Amino acid sequence: MSDPLEQNYSRICEEVRKAAEGAGRDPASVRLLAVSKKVPAERLRVLWGMGHRLFGENRVQEARA
């Protein structure tokens, strides 16, 4: 895993997991929304390949791309 995006995503997921547990919440109950506005599709595919499925996009045309 040498891609900085992959490294950052993994680190953020771990931080979210720890924060949820620290707050007495089930980590599975926390959802991470990746904001995709103006992000190239190939970068989004990296997250998709890592299993991420929740993306925020406010322009239908870009979401379909």
Biopython code that builds the backbone (N, CA, C, O; Angstrom):
import numpy as np
from Bio.PDB.StructureBuilder import StructureBuilder

atoms = [
    (1, "MET", "N", (0.860, -1.172, 0.000)),
    (1, "MET", "CA", (0.000, 0.000, 0.000)),
    (1, "MET", "C", (0.911, 1.242, 0.000)),
    (1, "MET", "O", (1.252, 1.764, 1.061)),
    (2, "SER", "N", (1.298, 1.705, -1.192)),
    (2, "SER", "CA", (2.185, 2.862, -1.266)),
    (2, "SER", "C", (1.457, 4.139, -1.663)),
    (2, "SER", "O", (2.023, 5.227, -1.559)),
    (3, "ASP", "N", (0.220, 4.026, -2.113)),
    (3, "ASP", "CA", (-0.568, 5.189, -2.514)),
    (3, "ASP", "C", (-0.947, 5.985, -1.267)),
    (3, "ASP", "O", (-1.539, 5.432, -0.341)),
    (4, "PRO", "N", (-0.611, 7.285, -1.231)),
    (4, "PRO", "CA", (-0.967, 8.095, -0.056)),
    (4, "PRO", "C", (-2.468, 8.085, 0.247)),
    (4, "PRO", "O", (-2.862, 8.133, 1.412)),
    (5, "LEU", "N", (-3.295, 8.024, -0.779)),
    (5, "LEU", "CA", (-4.739, 7.975, -0.551)),
    (5, "LEU", "C", (-5.111, 6.708, 0.215)),
    (5, "LEU", "O", (-5.906, 6.761, 1.153)),
    (6, "GLU", "N", (-4.547, 5.581, -0.176)),
    (6, "GLU", "CA", (-4.813, 4.321, 0.527)),
    (6, "GLU", "C", (-4.337, 4.405, 1.975)),
    (6, "GLU", "O", (-5.035, 3.973, 2.893)),
    (7, "GLN", "N", (-3.153, 4.959, 2.169)),
    (7, "GLN", "CA", (-2.604, 5.084, 3.522)),
    (7, "GLN", "C", (-3.480, 5.990, 4.382)),
    (7, "GLN", "O", (-3.794, 5.656, 5.524)),
    (8, "ASN", "N", (-3.871, 7.131, 3.833)),
    (8, "ASN", "CA", (-4.717, 8.066, 4.587)),
    (8, "ASN", "C", (-6.070, 7.459, 4.911)),
    (8, "ASN", "O", (-6.578, 7.615, 6.021)),
    (9, "TYR", "N", (-6.654, 6.768, 3.943)),
    (9, "TYR", "CA", (-7.966, 6.155, 4.159)),
    (9, "TYR", "C", (-7.885, 5.111, 5.275)),
    (9, "TYR", "O", (-8.743, 5.068, 6.157)),
    (10, "SER", "N", (-6.863, 4.285, 5.231)),
    (10, "SER", "CA", (-6.699, 3.262, 6.271)),
    (10, "SER", "C", (-6.501, 3.901, 7.640)),
    (10, "SER", "O", (-7.070, 3.442, 8.631)),
    (11, "ARG", "N", (-5.694, 4.962, 7.697)),
    (11, "ARG", "CA", (-5.446, 5.655, 8.966)),
    (11, "ARG", "C", (-6.727, 6.285, 9.499)),
    (11, "ARG", "O", (-7.017, 6.190, 10.692)),
    (12, "ILE", "N", (-7.488, 6.923, 8.628)),
    (12, "ILE", "CA", (-8.737, 7.560, 9.053)),
    (12, "ILE", "C", (-9.729, 6.518, 9.549)),
    (12, "ILE", "O", (-10.393, 6.728, 10.564)),
    (13, "CYS", "N", (-9.833, 5.407, 8.850)),
    (13, "CYS", "CA", (-10.747, 4.344, 9.294)),
    (13, "CYS", "C", (-10.362, 3.843, 10.680)),
    (13, "CYS", "O", (-11.229, 3.580, 11.514)),
    (14, "GLU", "N", (-9.072, 3.713, 10.923)),
    (14, "GLU", "CA", (-8.602, 3.261, 12.235)),
    (14, "GLU", "C", (-8.911, 4.308, 13.307)),
    (14, "GLU", "O", (-9.318, 3.956, 14.414)),
    (15, "GLU", "N", (-8.722, 5.585, 12.987)),
    (15, "GLU", "CA", (-9.036, 6.652, 13.945)),
    (15, "GLU", "C", (-10.530, 6.686, 14.265)),
    (15, "GLU", "O", (-10.919, 6.887, 15.415)),
    (16, "VAL", "N", (-11.354, 6.492, 13.254)),
    (16, "VAL", "CA", (-12.809, 6.468, 13.464)),
    (16, "VAL", "C", (-13.184, 5.281, 14.348)),
    (16, "VAL", "O", (-14.005, 5.408, 15.256)),
    (17, "ARG", "N", (-12.578, 4.130, 14.077)),
    (17, "ARG", "CA", (-12.856, 2.933, 14.882)),
    (17, "ARG", "C", (-12.505, 3.171, 16.350)),
    (17, "ARG", "O", (-13.290, 2.854, 17.244)),
    (18, "LYS", "N", (-11.324, 3.730, 16.589)),
    (18, "LYS", "CA", (-10.887, 3.991, 17.963)),
    (18, "LYS", "C", (-11.783, 5.020, 18.647)),
    (18, "LYS", "O", (-12.129, 4.868, 19.818)),
    (19, "ALA", "N", (-12.154, 6.063, 17.917)),
    (19, "ALA", "CA", (-13.025, 7.095, 18.495)),
    (19, "ALA", "C", (-14.389, 6.519, 18.844)),
    (19, "ALA", "O", (-14.953, 6.841, 19.890)),
    (20, "ALA", "N", (-14.916, 5.677, 17.980)),
    (20, "ALA", "CA", (-16.216, 5.061, 18.248)),
    (20, "ALA", "C", (-16.141, 4.191, 19.496)),
    (20, "ALA", "O", (-16.999, 4.274, 20.374)),
    (21, "GLU", "N", (-15.117, 3.364, 19.566)),
    (21, "GLU", "CA", (-14.959, 2.503, 20.738)),
    (21, "GLU", "C", (-14.772, 3.336, 22.004)),
    (21, "GLU", "O", (-15.312, 2.999, 23.058)),
    (22, "GLY", "N", (-14.012, 4.418, 21.902)),
    (22, "GLY", "CA", (-13.789, 5.296, 23.047)),
    (22, "GLY", "C", (-15.066, 5.968, 23.534)),
    (22, "GLY", "O", (-15.192, 6.320, 24.706)),
    (23, "ALA", "N", (-16.006, 6.139, 22.615)),
    (23, "ALA", "CA", (-17.289, 6.761, 22.962)),
    (23, "ALA", "C", (-18.339, 5.717, 23.319)),
    (23, "ALA", "O", (-19.503, 6.047, 23.546)),
    (24, "GLY", "N", (-17.918, 4.451, 23.367)),
    (24, "GLY", "CA", (-18.858, 3.389, 23.708)),
    (24, "GLY", "C", (-19.806, 3.026, 22.578)),
    (24, "GLY", "O", (-20.879, 2.471, 22.814)),
    (25, "ARG", "N", (-19.412, 3.339, 21.355)),
    (25, "ARG", "CA", (-20.253, 3.026, 20.197)),
    (25, "ARG", "C", (-19.672, 1.857, 19.428)),
    (25, "ARG", "O", (-18.466, 1.612, 19.447)),
    (26, "ASP", "N", (-20.536, 1.154, 18.766)),
    (26, "ASP", "CA", (-20.113, 0.093, 17.865)),
    (26, "ASP", "C", (-19.510, 0.761, 16.627)),
    (26, "ASP", "O", (-20.199, 1.534, 15.962)),
    (27, "PRO", "N", (-18.243, 0.485, 16.300)),
    (27, "PRO", "CA", (-17.635, 1.115, 15.127)),
    (27, "PRO", "C", (-18.427, 0.881, 13.834)),
    (27, "PRO", "O", (-18.388, 1.713, 12.927)),
    (28, "ALA", "N", (-19.131, -0.225, 13.748)),
    (28, "ALA", "CA", (-19.925, -0.514, 12.550)),
    (28, "ALA", "C", (-21.110, 0.435, 12.407)),
    (28, "ALA", "O", (-21.705, 0.531, 11.333)),
    (29, "SER", "N", (-21.455, 1.139, 13.490)),
    (29, "SER", "CA", (-22.585, 2.069, 13.424)),
    (29, "SER", "C", (-22.170, 3.444, 12.894)),
    (29, "SER", "O", (-23.018, 4.302, 12.648)),
    (30, "VAL", "N", (-20.865, 3.648, 12.721)),
    (30, "VAL", "CA", (-20.350, 4.929, 12.232)),
    (30, "VAL", "C", (-20.106, 4.811, 10.736)),
    (30, "VAL", "O", (-19.510, 3.843, 10.263)),
    (31, "ARG", "N", (-20.575, 5.809, 10.000)),
    (31, "ARG", "CA", (-20.398, 5.790, 8.547)),
    (31, "ARG", "C", (-19.511, 6.949, 8.130)),
    (31, "ARG", "O", (-19.699, 8.078, 8.582)),
    (32, "LEU", "N", (-18.561, 6.673, 7.284)),
    (32, "LEU", "CA", (-17.631, 7.670, 6.779)),
    (32, "LEU", "C", (-18.070, 8.076, 5.378)),
    (32, "LEU", "O", (-18.157, 7.241, 4.478)),
    (33, "LEU", "N", (-18.343, 9.355, 5.202)),
    (33, "LEU", "CA", (-18.776, 9.886, 3.912)),
    (33, "LEU", "C", (-17.577, 10.528, 3.223)),
    (33, "LEU", "O", (-17.011, 11.498, 3.726)),
    (34, "ALA", "N", (-17.196, 9.988, 2.082)),
    (34, "ALA", "CA", (-16.104, 10.568, 1.297)),
    (34, "ALA", "C", (-16.698, 11.618, 0.364)),
    (34, "ALA", "O", (-17.570, 11.316, -0.451)),
    (35, "VAL", "N", (-16.223, 12.843, 0.491)),
    (35, "VAL", "CA", (-16.712, 13.925, -0.365)),
    (35, "VAL", "C", (-15.947, 13.854, -1.676)),
    (35, "VAL", "O", (-14.718, 13.929, -1.701)),
    (36, "SER", "N", (-16.690, 13.710, -2.762)),
    (36, "SER", "CA", (-16.059, 13.443, -4.049)),
    (36, "SER", "C", (-16.095, 14.604, -5.032)),
    (36, "SER", "O", (-15.646, 14.455, -6.169)),
    (37, "LYS", "N", (-16.606, 15.737, -4.631)),
    (37, "LYS", "CA", (-16.692, 16.874, -5.552)),
    (37, "LYS", "C", (-15.294, 17.269, -6.041)),
    (37, "LYS", "O", (-14.375, 17.479, -5.249)),
    (38, "LYS", "N", (-15.168, 17.360, -7.336)),
    (38, "LYS", "CA", (-13.929, 17.766, -8.018)),
    (38, "LYS", "C", (-12.788, 16.772, -7.845)),
    (38, "LYS", "O", (-11.633, 17.116, -8.096)),
    (39, "VAL", "N", (-13.082, 15.562, -7.429)),
    (39, "VAL", "CA", (-12.059, 14.531, -7.299)),
    (39, "VAL", "C", (-12.126, 13.663, -8.551)),
    (39, "VAL", "O", (-13.204, 13.195, -8.917)),
    (40, "PRO", "N", (-10.994, 13.441, -9.213)),
    (40, "PRO", "CA", (-11.007, 12.617, -10.425)),
    (40, "PRO", "C", (-11.525, 11.205, -10.143)),
    (40, "PRO", "O", (-11.283, 10.635, -9.080)),
    (41, "ALA", "N", (-12.235, 10.667, -11.114)),
    (41, "ALA", "CA", (-12.844, 9.342, -10.960)),
    (41, "ALA", "C", (-11.822, 8.272, -10.610)),
    (41, "ALA", "O", (-12.133, 7.355, -9.850)),
    (42, "GLU", "N", (-10.611, 8.367, -11.146)),
    (42, "GLU", "CA", (-9.613, 7.333, -10.852)),
    (42, "GLU", "C", (-9.231, 7.324, -9.372)),
    (42, "GLU", "O", (-8.875, 6.273, -8.840)),
    (43, "ARG", "N", (-9.298, 8.472, -8.700)),
    (43, "ARG", "CA", (-9.016, 8.507, -7.265)),
    (43, "ARG", "C", (-10.160, 7.862, -6.481)),
    (43, "ARG", "O", (-9.938, 7.181, -5.480)),
    (44, "LEU", "N", (-11.381, 8.088, -6.955)),
    (44, "LEU", "CA", (-12.535, 7.469, -6.289)),
    (44, "LEU", "C", (-12.498, 5.955, -6.445)),
    (44, "LEU", "O", (-12.908, 5.218, -5.548)),
    (45, "ARG", "N", (-12.005, 5.503, -7.583)),
    (45, "ARG", "CA", (-11.910, 4.053, -7.813)),
    (45, "ARG", "C", (-10.966, 3.391, -6.815)),
    (45, "ARG", "O", (-11.155, 2.229, -6.454)),
    (46, "VAL", "N", (-9.955, 4.126, -6.371)),
    (46, "VAL", "CA", (-9.035, 3.583, -5.356)),
    (46, "VAL", "C", (-9.816, 3.265, -4.083)),
    (46, "VAL", "O", (-9.688, 2.174, -3.527)),
    (47, "LEU", "N", (-10.625, 4.223, -3.626)),
    (47, "LEU", "CA", (-11.426, 3.987, -2.416)),
    (47, "LEU", "C", (-12.444, 2.886, -2.646)),
    (47, "LEU", "O", (-12.672, 2.051, -1.771)),
    (48, "TRP", "N", (-13.059, 2.883, -3.828)),
    (48, "TRP", "CA", (-14.033, 1.835, -4.158)),
    (48, "TRP", "C", (-13.360, 0.468, -4.067)),
    (48, "TRP", "O", (-13.934, -0.482, -3.534)),
    (49, "GLY", "N", (-12.154, 0.379, -4.585)),
    (49, "GLY", "CA", (-11.409, -0.879, -4.537)),
    (49, "GLY", "C", (-11.062, -1.311, -3.122)),
    (49, "GLY", "O", (-10.832, -2.493, -2.867)),
    (50, "MET", "N", (-11.023, -0.354, -2.201)),
    (50, "MET", "CA", (-10.745, -0.669, -0.795)),
    (50, "MET", "C", (-12.021, -0.983, -0.026)),
    (50, "MET", "O", (-11.982, -1.239, 1.177)),
    (51, "GLY", "N", (-13.161, -0.962, -0.732)),
    (51, "GLY", "CA", (-14.419, -1.328, -0.091)),
    (51, "GLY", "C", (-15.288, -0.166, 0.338)),
    (51, "GLY", "O", (-16.374, -0.379, 0.878)),
    (52, "HIS", "N", (-14.835, 1.071, 0.110)),
    (52, "HIS", "CA", (-15.649, 2.230, 0.508)),
    (52, "HIS", "C", (-16.812, 2.385, -0.469)),
    (52, "HIS", "O", (-16.633, 2.262, -1.681)),
    (53, "ARG", "N", (-18.004, 2.656, 0.064)),
    (53, "ARG", "CA", (-19.185, 2.741, -0.792)),
    (53, "ARG", "C", (-20.021, 3.997, -0.576)),
    (53, "ARG", "O", (-21.036, 4.166, -1.252)),
    (54, "LEU", "N", (-19.638, 4.878, 0.333)),
    (54, "LEU", "CA", (-20.452, 6.053, 0.637)),
    (54, "LEU", "C", (-19.713, 7.315, 0.185)),
    (54, "LEU", "O", (-18.735, 7.743, 0.798)),
    (55, "PHE", "N", (-20.215, 7.896, -0.910)),
    (55, "PHE", "CA", (-19.600, 9.087, -1.491)),
    (55, "PHE", "C", (-20.622, 10.205, -1.542)),
    (55, "PHE", "O", (-21.791, 9.974, -1.854)),
    (56, "GLY", "N", (-20.183, 11.417, -1.237)),
    (56, "GLY", "CA", (-21.063, 12.579, -1.294)),
    (56, "GLY", "C", (-20.772, 13.390, -2.540)),
    (56, "GLY", "O", (-19.631, 13.785, -2.781)),
    (57, "GLU", "N", (-21.793, 13.634, -3.323)),
    (57, "GLU", "CA", (-21.653, 14.407, -4.555)),
    (57, "GLU", "C", (-22.911, 15.224, -4.733)),
    (57, "GLU", "O", (-24.016, 14.690, -4.629)),
    (58, "ASN", "N", (-22.765, 16.504, -4.998)),
    (58, "ASN", "CA", (-23.961, 17.326, -5.118)),
    (58, "ASN", "C", (-24.296, 17.700, -6.555)),
    (58, "ASN", "O", (-25.171, 18.531, -6.794)),
    (59, "ARG", "N", (-23.611, 17.096, -7.503)),
    (59, "ARG", "CA", (-23.928, 17.351, -8.900)),
    (59, "ARG", "C", (-24.177, 16.020, -9.587)),
    (59, "ARG", "O", (-23.271, 15.193, -9.690)),
    (60, "VAL", "N", (-25.369, 15.814, -10.045)),
    (60, "VAL", "CA", (-25.755, 14.540, -10.652)),
    (60, "VAL", "C", (-24.850, 14.194, -11.819)),
    (60, "VAL", "O", (-24.487, 13.030, -11.988)),
    (61, "GLN", "N", (-24.482, 15.167, -12.621)),
    (61, "GLN", "CA", (-23.646, 14.901, -13.783)),
    (61, "GLN", "C", (-22.304, 14.297, -13.365)),
    (61, "GLN", "O", (-21.816, 13.370, -14.012)),
    (62, "GLU", "N", (-21.710, 14.808, -12.301)),
    (62, "GLU", "CA", (-20.432, 14.292, -11.836)),
    (62, "GLU", "C", (-20.593, 12.923, -11.190)),
    (62, "GLU", "O", (-19.708, 12.077, -11.315)),
    (63, "ALA", "N", (-21.675, 12.697, -10.520)),
    (63, "ALA", "CA", (-21.903, 11.417, -9.851)),
    (63, "ALA", "C", (-22.038, 10.292, -10.864)),
    (63, "ALA", "O", (-21.664, 9.155, -10.577)),
    (64, "ARG", "N", (-22.569, 10.593, -12.045)),
    (64, "ARG", "CA", (-22.753, 9.572, -13.075)),
    (64, "ARG", "C", (-21.462, 9.239, -13.796)),
    (64, "ARG", "O", (-21.376, 8.191, -14.435)),
    (65, "ALA", "N", (-20.463, 10.091, -13.715)),
    (65, "ALA", "CA", (-19.210, 9.914, -14.465)),
    (65, "ALA", "C", (-18.417, 8.717, -13.995)),
    (65, "ALA", "O", (-17.343, 8.439, -14.529)),
]
sb = StructureBuilder()
sb.init_structure("model")
sb.init_model(0)
sb.init_chain("A")
sb.init_seg("    ")
for serial, (resi, resn, name, xyz) in enumerate(atoms, 1):
    if name == "N":
        sb.init_residue(resn, " ", resi, " ")
    sb.init_atom(name, np.array(xyz, "f"), 0.0, 1.0, " ", f" {name:<3s}", serial, name[0])
structure = sb.get_structure()
